Amino acid sequence: MSNVTIDGFNLTAEEVLAVARNGAKVELSATSRAALKESRDYIESTWMHDEAPMMYSFNTGVGLLKDTRIKVEHIELFQTQLIKAHSGGIGEPFSEEVSRATMLLRANAFASNYSAPRVEVVDRLLAFINAGIHPIMPQKGSVGASGDLAPLAYLAAAIAGFDEAEVMYQGQRMPAAEAIKRAEVGPVKFDLKAKDASALINGCTASLAVAVLAAKDARDLLTDACLSLGLTLEAMRAEMSAFDPRIQQARPHPGQIKTASVVRKLLKGSTRASHEARAVQFPDELRRTDIPYTPRIQDVYSLRCTPQVYGPVFDALDYIDTIVKNEINSATDNPLIFGKDDGGFEIISGGNFHGQYLAQAMDLLAMAITDLGSICERRVARLIDPTLSWGLPRNLMSGLRGVNTGYPVVQCSLSSLVMENRTLSMPGSVDSIPSKANSEDHISNSTWCARKAHTVVQNTQYIVGVEMLLAAQALTMTEHLLPGFKLGEGTQAAYDEIRKQIPACLEGDRWFHNDIQVAHSFVTSRSVQEAVTAKVGEFV
């Protein structure tokens, strides 16, 4: 992607991802640069004296010290001390892509000209992004109330070149000062002026950075879950009537209609998911041979009810994307500065830093993706059980029976992820606890909500990838039993790509860990969905 230009109002999630993951460069729009200078000039000319009205965190302390005036002679010292006081983060650092996204989102919030830091602060953030300097920010310590104060304090310390600050640069963890020197992005010590520090640490920007990445990964994951579903439907010789468009119109939720449409497109032309294929008896299928074959009529819920289970995930992601889109172009500092019609500016204190929108959206994401993973895991469990799979080989095992085991432990690992996801789906957005001597008496917990949602998505990437792997194994192992029956256009393309990356396991157990890692990469690289798109066009 070409350079991304920020103005505070038009940044997209796709652009955030291009910067965070693909190294796109960033620049500040000329209009934002001029507006930032104008508002800052006003502040410098009218507020930088000890008789100026009290402006929170500009010439006052913070929290319960909001009524304590900071004299002009102490304002620069206040910037340094404010960052030190908030450097209370704990735990492992956020990833480099979260660090990049956080810097971009903070700079974009400033570009809207509601926060009034100096334009030099925005330039410093963009210089770090473009040079690949990524501040180390501990993941734990924010309650998502007055913003992500703790992690953002580490970002601010790196920007300012504090001796204590660390960054990742060119694959190495090092002092921020060393990276600044190597990258030649300006002076090591970057002096922060009035309001610069509070602007840098105010706002739920780390929460938002994680949310943008998690929402994108969840969207890709849902596409792959449609593919894994399609492959399992083929392996199970499923009854396709449940995906009839008339059924969906009788309960016209957009996501439900979409899911059924996707499945029909993927399985278009399939003769394997058909009555004729179901009439073929597999050697391990538990069926009375002394009575005529009767149609299956309908499948179990994990196959038949997928439009009704996947549909809410599609709809939830649409809602979440709206929240994320709005947050990307929101000013979340406090106080904010607004131009007046008659000239000059007005400073207003408010609560845009509160992360409840993000917290609730991320709780919804965790719940929706947990349920998606749960239904996928139930289909995997059926694939290895011949009493539930209409005769697929037990455990999808190959080689000498007993000496070899097949895939039950792989399925067990997925069960462990489902249980972990269910625990992580407990809402965090309702778990408010007062902080800072009750000056923040209701908090959002948005950072934890985003972090756990992202973990749920990452866990479920394994579940969906392994369903693809085992469904393909089932298809290969029963191919000789269904001569002349073919897969759908989309499912055939998915199967071919899987087989290109992982040969079928037909000679006994092997080191399944490696297969699981490749299956996981089906999702993270989007290789299978890209192969299907190349064959049938956009299908979701």
Sequence and secondary structure as in RCSB ss.txt:
>XXXX:A:sequence
MSNVTIDGFNLTAEEVLAVARNGAKVELSATSRAALKESRDYIESTWMHDEAPMMYSFNTGVGLLKDTRIKVEHI
ELFQTQLIKAHSGGIGEPFSEEVSRATMLLRANAFASNYSAPRVEVVDRLLAFINAGIHPIMPQKGSVGASGDLA
PLAYLAAAIAGFDEAEVMYQGQRMPAAEAIKRAEVGPVKFDLKAKDASALINGCTASLAVAVLAAKDARDLLTDA
CLSLGLTLEAMRAEMSAFDPRIQQARPHPGQIKTASVVRKLLKGSTRASHEARAVQFPDELRRTDIPYTPRIQDV
YSLRCTPQVYGPVFDALDYIDTIVKNEINSATDNPLIFGKDDGGFEIISGGNFHGQYLAQAMDLLAMAITDLGSI
CERRVARLIDPTLSWGLPRNLMSGLRGVNTGYPVVQCSLSSLVMENRTLSMPGSVDSIPSKANSEDHISNSTWCA
RKAHTVVQNTQYIVGVEMLLAAQALTMTEHLLPGFKLGEGTQAAYDEIRKQIPACLEGDRWFHNDIQVAHSFVTS
RSVQEAVTAKVGEFV
>XXXX:A:secstr
   EEE SS   HHHHHHHHHH   EEE HHHHHHHHHHHHHHHHHTSSTTS   TTTTB SGGGTTSB  GGGH
HHHHHHHHHHT   EEEE  HHHHHHHHHHHHHHHHTTSS   HHHHHHHHHHHHHTEEE  EEES  SSSSSHH
HHHHHHHHHHT TT EEEETTEEEEHHHHHHHHT S SS    TTHHHHHH SSHHHHHHHHHHHHHHHHHHHHH
HHHHHHHHHHTT  GGGG HHHHHTS  HHHHHHHHHHHHHTTT SSSSHHHHTS  TT    SSS      S  
HHHHTHHHHHHHHHHHHHHHHHHHHHHHT    SSEEEE TTSSEEEE   TT  HHHHHHHHHHHHHHHHHHHH
HHHHHHHHT TTTTTS  GGG  SSBTTB  SHHHHHHHHHHHHHHHHHTS STT    BTTTTB S   HHHHH
HHHHHHHHHHHHHHHHHHHHHHHHHHHHGGGSTT    HHHHHHHHHHHHHS    SS   HHHHHHHHHHHHHS
 HHHHHHHHHH    
